[in-house]
Amino acid sequence: MGTSEEIGKVAGATVEAMKTQPLALALVVINVLFLVGGIYVLRDIAENLKGQQLRKDELLAQLAKDCIVQLPSKPDK
C-alpha cells in the first residue's frame, strides 16, 4: 500500500470516529487548515529571504571587486 492510501484510511477513520462529535471534527479541520496556511506563509518568507540574501551577496561581491586597488608593479632591476 502507498502512503497516500494509508493517509486516506487514517483520515477516513478519524472522520468516522468523530461523526458523533462534530465540534471536535471542526476543530481538527481548522487546525489542519492553520497548519497548511502557516507552512505556506513560512515557505513564502523563506523564498523572500533567500532572494534578499542573494542580492546582498551580489552587492558585496561587486563592492569588493570595485574597491580592489591595483598596486603599481615594481620595476625590474
MOCORSUL-V946601 format. One record per pair of residues at least 24 apart in sequence whose ideal C-beta (glycine too) atoms are under 10 Angstrom apart, sorted by the first residue. I is the first residue (numbers start at 0). J is the second residue. D is the distance in whole Angstrom. If there is no record, write none. Layout:
I/J/D
I/J/D
//
This chain:
none
//
